[in-house]
Amino acid sequence: MGFRLGIVGLPNVGKSTLFNALIKSSKAQVGNYPFTTVDPNVGKVPVPDERLRIIAQRERSSKATPTFIEFVDIAGLVKGASKGEGLGNQFLAHIRETDAIAMVLRCFEREDVTHVEGTVDPVRDAQIVDVELIMKDLETVNSRIRKVEKVAKIGEKGAKEELRHLETIKAILENLEPLRRHKESLSEETVEYAKNTLFLLTVKPILYVVNVSEKDLPDGGPCAEEVKKYASKEKSPVVVISAELEAQISELGDEGTDFLRAYGLEEPGLNRVVKEGYRLLDLITFFTTNEKETRAWTVKKGTKAPRAAGKVHSDMEKGFIAAEVINFEDYVKVSSLTEAKEKGLVRLEGRDYEVRDGDIIYFRFKV
């Protein structure tokens, strides 16, 4: 199960600088995609998690393997993309293949890097991107309405219900509002239909990445504040970074720590991008451990124990018996799993147990 976060934005806002810094800083696995204006770059980036190191160290594992999230660097969008400008539908198709969107917005001034719209205005840029996504969604919805209306006339089962979903969605889009801002007011059925039947773009969750100059770190200044106000309308997270600085830090490796502190930063902004992207997708991490390997695993929040076992191996899900579980919060109170078992901190959970973030699990199974 892959989790993909698409990096989008207008040209010359720092998308590719951000992507390249992510790759270098994380020693990410990069897919075999040519870096061109057409095909997206794909990087598999490890999710920073100090818990993995602690568990591996305490259990004396030979290897520690993190969990990953994929970032997709999508070519720059221009005004009119929904009508075929720039890469048009190719760009929009690449977004459709992602689970969520990281929208990079420019808050830096540089004479040698021209802004496609002439001036720096991140809220205007966000609105341009949103309008293009909305127009593409409207095209999808109108096309579907025409098809469903025909079958509704002959009384096909479910057609009237589908039309109700479509008309609700259309009304929002025609008001130039992205669907993600209306998730709380829409029924679960309508949201599910928009996501998994129509694969609409504006229903995807979004993370705003504000690219600022070094002098505006760590909070990003007034320009970033405008984005935060804009993002608050839909309760979307905002991460402030300087992509150029992050690129420099990624080259320094461990020596970049002091460099970071000089700018008032406790960790690379890239770490926050990865972590927020992970949370945005409603993901959690559980761990398995033995002397050979401690490993982090990604599942959706609400995943039950047998399905989580299937992430480790399909036989574990098929033959699932029970799960021995201790959460990291309890684990750090003792020195090892052995001591945790001796003190009765490891509990036995069955098929209905929903895995929690930070669980350390040993799966009992029989094939």
Phi, psi and chi 1 to 4 in degrees:
 res  aa     phi    psi   chi1   chi2   chi3   chi4
   1 MET       -  114.1 -173.4  177.5 -174.9      -
   2 GLY   -94.0  147.5      -      -      -      -
   3 PHE  -121.4  115.6  -58.9  100.3      -      -
   4 ARG  -119.2  129.6  -51.0 -177.2  103.7 -159.5
   5 LEU  -113.7  116.5 -166.4   65.0      -      -
   6 GLY   -86.8  126.6      -      -      -      -
   7 ILE   -89.8  115.0  -56.8  174.7      -      -
   8 VAL  -125.6  167.4  -54.9      -      -      -
   9 GLY   157.0  175.2      -      -      -      -
  10 LEU   -71.3  164.9  -59.1 -176.9      -      -
  11 PRO   -61.9  151.8  -22.8   33.7      -      -
  12 ASN    63.0   33.7  -64.5  -18.4      -      -
  13 VAL  -106.9   -8.8  -62.2      -      -      -
  14 GLY   107.6   16.0      -      -      -      -
  15 LYS   -59.6  -51.8  -67.6 -174.6  -63.6   73.0
  16 SER   -69.6  -33.0  -66.1      -      -      -
  17 THR   -62.7  -43.2  -56.4      -      -      -
  18 LEU   -62.3  -48.1  169.5   65.8      -      -
  19 PHE   -60.6  -47.3  177.9   82.4      -      -
  20 ASN   -63.5  -36.7  -68.9  -25.7      -      -
  21 ALA   -66.7  -39.6      -      -      -      -
  22 LEU   -57.8  -44.7  -82.0  165.6      -      -
  23 ILE   -65.2  -48.1  -59.9  -49.8      -      -
  24 LYS   -67.3  -42.1  -70.6  175.4 -175.8  174.5
  25 SER   -68.9  -30.0   68.8      -      -      -
  26 SER  -103.6   -2.2   62.6      -      -      -
  27 LYS    50.8   44.5  -62.7 -179.3  176.5   60.0
  28 ALA   -67.0  158.2      -      -      -      -
  29 GLN   -85.9  121.4  -60.3  169.7   25.1      -
  30 VAL  -103.2  130.7 -175.1      -      -      -
  31 GLY   -69.3  159.5      -      -      -      -
  32 ASN   -82.6   70.3 -174.5   23.7      -      -
  33 TYR  -119.5  129.4  -67.0   83.1      -      -
  34 PRO   -65.3  138.5   23.8  -32.0      -      -
  35 PHE   -85.1   92.3 -173.8   70.3      -      -
  36 THR  -129.4 -179.5   69.3      -      -      -
  37 THR   -78.8   -3.1   55.9      -      -      -
  38 VAL  -108.1  -56.2  176.8      -      -      -
  39 ASP   -88.3  137.5  -64.7  -44.7      -      -
  40 PRO   -77.9  149.6   28.8  -33.1      -      -
  41 ASN   -83.6  141.6 -101.0  -21.7      -      -
  42 VAL  -125.4  126.4  179.4      -      -      -
  43 GLY  -126.0  133.3      -      -      -      -
  44 LYS   -95.8  108.7 -157.1  173.7 -179.7 -174.6
  45 VAL  -108.7  128.7  179.5      -      -      -
  46 PRO   -66.7  142.2   20.2  -29.0      -      -
  47 VAL   -85.1  118.5  177.3      -      -      -
  48 PRO   -61.2  128.6  -16.9   29.1      -      -
  49 ASP  -154.9  106.1 -162.7  -34.0      -      -
  50 GLU   -64.2  -24.5 -177.6   66.3    6.3      -
  51 ARG   -60.9  -35.8  -62.2  172.9  -60.9 -176.4
  52 LEU   -60.0  -46.2  177.3   67.5      -      -
  53 ARG   -62.8  -43.0 -176.5 -167.3   63.7   79.4
  54 ILE   -63.9  -45.8  -68.0  169.6      -      -
  55 ILE   -63.5  -47.0  -61.9  167.3      -      -
  56 ALA   -59.8  -40.2      -      -      -      -
  57 GLN   -67.3  -45.5 -171.3  176.1   58.1      -
  58 ARG   -68.5  -36.1  -71.5 -175.5  173.6 -163.3
  59 GLU   -90.8    2.3  -58.1  -55.5  -40.8      -
  60 ARG    55.6   44.1  -61.9  177.8 -179.1  174.9
  61 SER   -74.6  145.2  -61.0      -      -      -
  62 SER   -71.8  -25.0  -59.3      -      -      -
  63 LYS  -144.1  145.2 -174.9  167.4   72.1  168.2
  64 ALA  -121.9  120.8      -      -      -      -
  65 THR  -115.2  117.8  -55.9      -      -      -
  66 PRO   -77.5  171.9   30.8  -35.6      -      -
  67 THR   -94.3  161.6 -171.8      -      -      -
  68 PHE  -127.7  158.2  -68.3   85.0      -      -
  69 ILE  -133.7  141.6 -174.5  169.9      -      -
  70 GLU   -92.9  134.1  -78.7 -171.4  -10.7      -
  71 PHE  -110.3  134.1  -78.5   85.3      -      -
  72 VAL  -116.4  114.8 -174.9      -      -      -
  73 ASP   -85.5  104.8  179.6   24.0      -      -
  74 ILE   -96.9  137.8  -62.9  166.9      -      -
  75 ALA   -55.3  150.7      -      -      -      -
  76 GLY   -58.5  135.3      -      -      -      -
  77 LEU   -88.3  147.6  173.1  147.4      -      -
  78 VAL  -124.7  159.9  -64.8      -      -      -
  79 LYS   -58.0  131.3 -168.7 -176.6  -71.5 -174.7
  80 GLY    95.5    6.7      -      -      -      -
  81 ALA   -58.4  -36.7      -      -      -      -
  82 SER   -65.2  -19.0   57.7      -      -      -
  83 LYS  -103.6   10.2  -62.6  175.6 -177.7  175.8
  84 GLY   102.9    0.1      -      -      -      -
  85 GLU   -69.0  150.7  -65.7  -65.6  -32.4      -
  86 GLY    61.8 -129.2      -      -      -      -
  87 LEU   -86.8   -9.6  -66.4  176.9      -      -
  88 GLY    50.6 -123.8      -      -      -      -
  89 ASN   -65.2  -24.0  -70.8  -22.0      -      -
  90 GLN   -62.8  -45.7  -68.0  177.9   70.5      -
  91 PHE   -59.2  -48.5  169.2   90.3      -      -
  92 LEU   -66.7  -32.9  -63.5  165.5      -      -
  93 ALA   -65.5  -37.4      -      -      -      -
  94 HIS   -65.0  -36.1  -67.0  151.1      -      -
  95 ILE   -65.9  -39.0  -60.2  177.0      -      -
  96 ARG   -58.8  -28.0 -176.3  160.1  -79.3  144.5
  97 GLU   -83.2    0.3  -66.0  165.3    6.0      -
  98 THR  -102.6  161.7   64.8      -      -      -
  99 ASP   -89.8  -25.1  -60.1  -65.3      -      -
 100 ALA  -155.5  170.6      -      -      -      -
 101 ILE  -121.6  134.5  -65.0  169.0      -      -
 102 ALA  -108.4  108.1      -      -      -      -
 103 MET   -94.8  115.6 -171.5 -171.6  -64.5      -
 104 VAL   -87.9  127.6 -178.2      -      -      -
 105 LEU  -121.5  135.7  -61.6  170.2      -      -
 106 ARG   -86.1  127.0  177.2  172.4  168.6  173.5
 107 CYS  -128.3   25.3  -92.5      -      -      -
 108 PHE  -121.0  149.9   64.9   88.4      -      -
 109 GLU  -105.6  129.8  -62.7  -84.7    4.0      -
 110 ARG  -151.5  121.3  -94.4 -174.2   63.2  176.1
 111 GLU   -64.0  -31.3  -70.5 -176.4    6.8      -
 112 ASP   -84.6   -3.7   59.9  -30.2      -      -
 113 VAL  -123.2   97.3 -178.7      -      -      -
 114 THR   -71.6  146.0   58.1      -      -      -
 115 HIS   -91.0  133.0 -167.3  -68.2      -      -
 116 VAL   -60.3  -25.5   70.1      -      -      -
 117 GLU   -99.9    2.7  -69.5  -64.1  -44.9      -
 118 GLY    94.2  -32.5      -      -      -      -
 119 THR  -136.8  160.3   57.1      -      -      -
 120 VAL   -86.2  116.6  171.5      -      -      -
 121 ASP  -155.0   90.9 -175.9  -19.7      -      -
 122 PRO   -63.7  -35.0   24.2  -34.5      -      -
 123 VAL   -67.9  -42.5  171.4      -      -      -
 124 ARG   -59.4  -43.0  175.7 -154.2   58.7 -152.6
 125 ASP   -62.2  -43.0  -65.8   -8.3      -      -
 126 ALA   -62.1  -39.6      -      -      -      -
 127 GLN   -67.1  -36.0  -70.3  169.5  -22.4      -
 128 ILE   -61.5  -47.4  -72.2  172.3      -      -
 129 VAL   -61.5  -46.6  174.1      -      -      -
 130 ASP   -59.7  -43.8  -91.7  -19.2      -      -
 131 VAL   -61.5  -40.9  166.0      -      -      -
 132 GLU   -63.6  -40.9  -64.4  -52.9  -38.4      -
 133 LEU   -68.3  -40.4  -58.2 -175.0      -      -
 134 ILE   -62.2  -45.1  -72.4  165.1      -      -
 135 MET   -63.5  -37.6  -62.9  -49.9  -68.7      -
 136 LYS   -67.0  -40.7 -176.7   59.1 -177.4  174.7
 137 ASP   -63.8  -39.9  -81.1   -5.5      -      -
 138 LEU   -61.4  -40.6  -99.6  176.0      -      -
 139 GLU   -59.8  -44.2 -178.9 -173.5  -50.1      -
 140 THR   -63.2  -45.6  -59.4      -      -      -
 141 VAL   -65.9  -46.1  168.3      -      -      -
 142 ASN   -62.8  -38.5  -74.6  -31.3      -      -
 143 SER   -63.5  -40.7  174.1      -      -      -
 144 ARG   -69.2  -39.1 -174.7   66.6 -177.0  171.1
 145 ILE   -59.0  -43.4  -74.3  174.0      -      -
 146 ARG   -59.6  -40.1  -72.9 -168.1  -67.6  -87.7
 147 LYS   -70.5  -43.8  -69.3  178.3 -177.9  176.8
 148 VAL   -70.8  -35.4  176.6      -      -      -
 149 GLU   -58.1  -37.9  -79.6  178.4  -22.7      -
 150 LYS   -63.9  -44.9  -70.3  177.3 -177.7  176.8
 151 VAL   -77.8  -24.3  -64.2      -      -      -
 152 ALA   -65.2  -34.2      -      -      -      -
 153 LYS   -64.8  -27.9  -72.3  175.7 -178.6  176.2
 154 ILE   -98.2    9.2   59.3  173.5      -      -
 155 GLY    78.5   25.3      -      -      -      -
 156 GLU   -62.5  135.7 -175.1  170.9  -54.9      -
 157 LYS   -60.0  132.1 -173.1  178.5  179.1 -178.4
 158 GLY    87.6  -12.0      -      -      -      -
 159 ALA   -66.2  -41.1      -      -      -      -
 160 LYS   -65.4  -39.5  -72.2 -175.2  178.6  179.3
 161 GLU   -64.4  -40.9  179.7   64.7   23.2      -
 162 GLU   -64.7  -39.1 -173.3  173.3   -2.2      -
 163 LEU   -61.8  -36.0  -88.2  177.0      -      -
 164 ARG   -64.1  -43.1  -81.4 -165.3  -73.2  -89.2
 165 HIS   -59.3  -46.8  -69.9  -45.1      -      -
 166 LEU   -63.8  -41.8  -73.2  163.0      -      -
 167 GLU   -68.3  -36.7  -67.0  -62.8  -15.1      -
 168 THR   -63.1  -46.4  -60.2      -      -      -
 169 ILE   -64.7  -43.7  -68.6  166.4      -      -
 170 LYS   -60.9  -41.1 -177.6  178.3  178.9  178.4
 171 ALA   -60.2  -39.2      -      -      -      -
 172 ILE   -68.2  -47.2  -67.0  169.3      -      -
 173 LEU   -64.9  -38.4  -64.4  173.6      -      -
 174 GLU   -67.1  -19.9  -75.4 -174.1  -29.7      -
 175 ASN   -87.2   10.4 -158.8   33.9      -      -
 176 LEU    55.7   41.4  -67.3 -176.9      -      -
 177 GLU  -114.3  130.1  -72.7  -83.5  -23.4      -
 178 PRO   -69.0  145.9   21.8  -29.0      -      -
 179 LEU   -62.6  -29.1  -67.6  173.0      -      -
 180 ARG   -59.6  -24.7   62.4  178.5 -179.8  -87.2
 181 ARG   -77.6   -8.6  -71.2 -170.1 -171.0  162.2
 182 HIS  -119.6   13.6  -65.0  -93.5      -      -
 183 LYS   -59.4  -36.8  -81.3 -172.8  179.7  179.2
 184 GLU   -71.4  -28.3  -68.5  179.7    4.5      -
 185 SER   -90.8  -18.7   61.3      -      -      -
 186 LEU   -84.3  153.0  -67.8  171.1      -      -
 187 SER   -70.2  156.0   69.5      -      -      -
 188 GLU   -59.2  -36.4  -74.1 -175.9   20.1      -
 189 GLU   -65.1  -40.1  -67.7   79.4   10.2      -
 190 THR   -68.2  -42.7  -60.9      -      -      -
 191 VAL   -62.8  -43.9  172.1      -      -      -
 192 GLU   -62.2  -40.3 -173.0   70.0   15.1      -
 193 TYR   -64.2  -44.6  175.3   74.9      -      -
 194 ALA   -63.0  -37.6      -      -      -      -
 195 LYS   -78.6  -51.4  -77.7  171.0   61.6  177.1
 196 ASN  -106.3   -6.0  -62.1  -38.1      -      -
 197 THR  -108.5  -49.0  -59.4      -      -      -
 198 LEU   -90.9  -18.9  -64.9 -176.5      -      -
 199 PHE    53.1   49.2  -56.9  103.7      -      -
 200 LEU   -72.4  150.4  -63.0 -178.1      -      -
 201 LEU   -81.0  -38.6  -53.6  174.2      -      -
 202 THR   -81.6   -3.2   64.4      -      -      -
 203 VAL   -86.4  -13.8   77.6      -      -      -
 204 LYS   -67.5  140.8  -65.4  178.8 -174.2  -68.6
 205 PRO   -65.1  154.3   21.4  -30.1      -      -
 206 ILE  -134.2  143.6 -165.3  163.9      -      -
 207 LEU  -118.8  126.8  162.2   67.0      -      -
 208 TYR   -94.0  126.0  -66.5   97.8      -      -
 209 VAL  -111.3  111.7 -178.6      -      -      -
 210 VAL   -94.2  115.8 -174.5      -      -      -
 211 ASN   -94.4  110.9 -170.3    9.7      -      -
 212 VAL  -115.6  169.1  -56.3      -      -      -
 213 SER   -79.4  160.2   62.2      -      -      -
 214 GLU   -56.3  -37.3  -63.6  174.3   14.6      -
 215 LYS   -66.0  -18.2   65.2 -179.5  177.1   61.9
 216 ASP   -95.9    4.0  -70.4  -37.5      -      -
 217 LEU   -76.5  153.8  -70.1  170.1      -      -
 218 PRO   -91.3  -16.5   32.1  -34.1      -      -
 219 ASP   -91.2  -13.1   61.8    0.2      -      -
 220 GLY    94.7   -9.4      -      -      -      -
 221 GLY    72.6 -169.4      -      -      -      -
 222 PRO   -58.7  -35.2  -22.2   32.7      -      -
 223 CYS   -62.6  -45.8 -174.2      -      -      -
 224 ALA   -66.7  -32.0      -      -      -      -
 225 GLU   -62.3  -36.3 -162.6   58.4   39.4      -
 226 GLU   -61.4  -41.6  -70.1  177.6   28.6      -
 227 VAL   -66.2  -40.7  178.3      -      -      -
 228 LYS   -61.2  -39.2  -69.3  171.9 -173.4  175.4
 229 LYS   -66.3  -41.7  -73.0  178.6 -175.9  175.7
 230 TYR   -63.1  -44.6 -177.3   76.6      -      -
 231 ALA   -68.3  -27.9      -      -      -      -
 232 SER   -64.5  -22.2   68.0      -      -      -
 233 LYS   -62.0  -28.3  -63.9  176.0 -175.6  177.5
 234 GLU  -120.8   10.8   56.4 -157.5   36.0      -
 235 LYS    56.6   37.4  -60.0  176.4 -177.1  175.6
 236 SER   -90.6  144.5  -67.8      -      -      -
 237 PRO   -73.0  153.5   24.7  -31.3      -      -
 238 VAL  -129.0  131.5  176.4      -      -      -
 239 VAL  -119.7  128.0  175.4      -      -      -
 240 VAL   -98.3  125.6  175.5      -      -      -
 241 ILE  -139.8  164.1   66.3  157.4      -      -
 242 SER  -114.5  103.9  169.5      -      -      -
 243 ALA   -59.3  -37.8      -      -      -      -
 244 GLU   -65.2  -43.9  -82.7 -151.3  -11.3      -
 245 LEU   -63.4  -42.1  179.2   66.3      -      -
 246 GLU   -61.4  -37.1  -63.5  -71.7  -18.7      -
 247 ALA   -64.2  -40.3      -      -      -      -
 248 GLN   -65.8  -44.1  -66.6  171.4   38.6      -
 249 ILE   -63.6  -37.7  -68.1  168.7      -      -
 250 SER   -63.3  -26.5   69.3      -      -      -
 251 GLU   -76.3  -25.6  -62.1  -76.6   -2.1      -
 252 LEU   -83.0  -20.9  -66.3  172.1      -      -
 253 GLY    66.4 -134.2      -      -      -      -
 254 ASP   -64.7  -23.4  -65.9  -23.2      -      -
 255 GLU   -72.9   -7.2  -63.6  173.6   11.4      -
 256 GLY   -79.7   -6.5      -      -      -      -
 257 THR   -59.7  -49.3  -55.2      -      -      -
 258 ASP   -64.9  -35.7  -67.2  -22.9      -      -
 259 PHE   -60.1  -42.1 -161.0   37.6      -      -
 260 LEU   -62.3  -47.2  -82.3  170.6      -      -
 261 ARG   -62.3  -29.4  -72.7  175.8 -178.8  154.5
 262 ALA   -63.0  -22.0      -      -      -      -
 263 TYR  -104.3   13.0  -71.4   93.4      -      -
 264 GLY    75.3   23.4      -      -      -      -
 265 LEU  -109.2  135.9  -58.8  169.1      -      -
 266 GLU   -87.5  -27.0  -68.2  -61.0  -43.6      -
 267 GLU  -149.0  161.0   64.7  175.6  -13.4      -
 268 PRO   -57.1  142.1  -23.0   33.3      -      -
 269 GLY   -60.0  -28.1      -      -      -      -
 270 LEU   -61.6  -36.8  -60.2  176.7      -      -
 271 ASN   -59.3  -40.9  -76.6   14.1      -      -
 272 ARG   -69.0  -35.1  -73.0 -179.5  -72.6  121.0
 273 VAL   -61.6  -46.3  172.1      -      -      -
 274 VAL   -64.9  -47.4  175.3      -      -      -
 275 LYS   -63.6  -43.1  -71.8  175.4 -178.0  176.1
 276 GLU   -67.4  -37.1  -73.7  -65.5  -15.3      -
 277 GLY   -62.0  -39.9      -      -      -      -
 278 TYR   -63.8  -45.5 -165.1   72.5      -      -
 279 ARG   -67.9  -37.5  -81.2 -165.1  -75.3  -92.8
 280 LEU   -58.5  -35.0 -172.6   67.4      -      -
 281 LEU   -84.4    6.2  -69.0  168.8      -      -
 282 ASP    61.9   43.1 -150.4   21.3      -      -
 283 LEU  -102.9  152.7  -54.6  177.2      -      -
 284 ILE  -131.5  166.5   60.4  170.5      -      -
 285 THR  -119.6  132.7  -59.8      -      -      -
 286 PHE  -121.2  166.0   74.7   89.5      -      -
 287 PHE  -127.5  146.7  -56.3   90.9      -      -
 288 THR  -120.8  149.7   55.5      -      -      -
 289 THR  -151.1  143.1 -176.0      -      -      -
 290 ASN  -156.6 -173.9   54.8   39.1      -      -
 291 GLU   -68.6  -22.3   60.2 -177.0   20.5      -
 292 LYS   -81.6  -43.0  -70.3 -177.3  179.6  179.2
 293 GLU  -156.1  136.6 -179.0 -176.5   34.9      -
 294 THR  -106.2  129.7  -66.5      -      -      -
 295 ARG  -135.3  139.6 -176.9  161.8  179.0  170.5
 296 ALA   -94.8  142.1      -      -      -      -
 297 TRP  -128.4  143.3  -57.7   88.3      -      -
 298 THR  -101.8  129.8  -62.0      -      -      -
 299 VAL  -140.9  161.6  -69.5      -      -      -
 300 LYS   -72.0  145.7  -77.5  -86.0 -170.8 -177.3
 301 LYS   -57.1  136.1 -167.5  178.9  -68.1 -176.8
 302 GLY    95.6   -2.1      -      -      -      -
 303 THR   -67.2  134.4  -63.0      -      -      -
 304 LYS   -87.2  159.7  -66.6 -169.6  175.5  179.5
 305 ALA   -52.6  -46.4      -      -      -      -
 306 PRO   -60.2  -40.4  -25.2   36.0      -      -
 307 ARG   -66.5  -38.0  177.4   64.5   63.1   87.3
 308 ALA   -63.6  -39.0      -      -      -      -
 309 ALA   -61.3  -35.2      -      -      -      -
 310 GLY   -65.3  -23.6      -      -      -      -
 311 LYS   -64.6  -36.3  -71.2  -76.2  -68.4 -176.3
 312 VAL   -75.4  -47.5 -178.5      -      -      -
 313 HIS  -163.5  138.6 -161.5  -74.6      -      -
 314 SER   -59.9  -32.7   58.0      -      -      -
 315 ASP   -63.8  -31.2  -75.1  -12.4      -      -
 316 MET   -67.1  -35.0  -71.8 -173.3  176.5      -
 317 GLU   -73.5  -43.2 -177.4  173.4    4.1      -
 318 LYS   -62.6  -42.4  -68.1  173.1 -172.9  173.1
 319 GLY  -103.9   21.7      -      -      -      -
 320 PHE   -55.5  130.8  179.4   87.1      -      -
 321 ILE  -112.3  -53.6  -62.8  171.6      -      -
 322 ALA  -164.1  170.5      -      -      -      -
 323 ALA  -126.9  129.4      -      -      -      -
 324 GLU   -89.8  120.0  -63.8  178.3   18.2      -
 325 VAL  -129.2  137.8 -176.7      -      -      -
 326 ILE  -140.3  134.8 -179.4  171.6      -      -
 327 ASN   -82.7  151.3 -165.6  -93.8      -      -
 328 PHE   -55.5  -35.4 -175.1   79.4      -      -
 329 GLU   -59.1  -37.5  -70.7  178.3    2.3      -
 330 ASP   -81.1  -34.5  -66.8  -38.1      -      -
 331 TYR   -59.7  -40.2  175.6   75.4      -      -
 332 VAL   -71.8   -7.7  -69.2      -      -      -
 333 LYS   -80.9  -12.4  -63.5  172.9 -175.3  174.9
 334 VAL  -123.8  179.1  -66.0      -      -      -
 335 SER   -93.2  -19.9   61.7      -      -      -
 336 SER  -165.7  171.7   66.2      -      -      -
 337 LEU   -65.0  -34.6  -85.0  176.8      -      -
 338 THR   -59.2  -47.5  -60.0      -      -      -
 339 GLU   -66.0  -37.2 -174.8 -176.5  -12.8      -
 340 ALA   -60.5  -41.0      -      -      -      -
 341 LYS   -67.1  -41.1  -71.2  175.2 -178.5  176.7
 342 GLU   -61.3  -33.5  -70.2  170.1   -6.1      -
 343 LYS   -92.5    4.7  -66.9 -169.8  172.2 -177.9
 344 GLY    72.7   25.1      -      -      -      -
 345 LEU   -86.3  -16.5  -64.0  175.9      -      -
 346 VAL   -90.4  123.6  177.4      -      -      -
 347 ARG  -110.8  159.4   62.2 -169.1 -172.2  -81.8
 348 LEU  -101.0  125.7 -155.7   60.7      -      -
 349 GLU  -121.1  150.5  -60.6  -73.9   -1.5      -
 350 GLY  -102.5 -160.3      -      -      -      -
 351 ARG   -63.0  -29.7  -70.3 -175.5  165.2  -84.2
 352 ASP   -89.2    1.2  -68.5  -30.0      -      -
 353 TYR   -70.7  128.5  176.0   69.4      -      -
 354 GLU   -91.2  121.0  -71.1 -172.6    2.7      -
 355 VAL   -62.8  137.1  174.5      -      -      -
 356 ARG  -104.8  153.4  -68.7  173.0   52.7 -148.1
 357 ASP   -60.2  129.5 -176.1   59.0      -      -
 358 GLY    92.7    0.6      -      -      -      -
 359 ASP   -66.7  138.6  -82.6   -9.9      -      -
 360 ILE  -107.7  121.5  -56.8  165.6      -      -
 361 ILE  -127.8  137.8  -52.2  177.5      -      -
 362 TYR  -116.1  120.3  173.9   79.5      -      -
 363 PHE   -92.8  126.4  -65.8  105.0      -      -
 364 ARG   -91.9  130.2  -65.8 -175.6 -174.9  179.3
 365 PHE  -152.4  161.3   70.3  103.7      -      -
 366 LYS  -142.7  127.5 -175.8  177.2 -179.6 -179.9
 367 VAL   -95.7      -  178.9      -      -      -
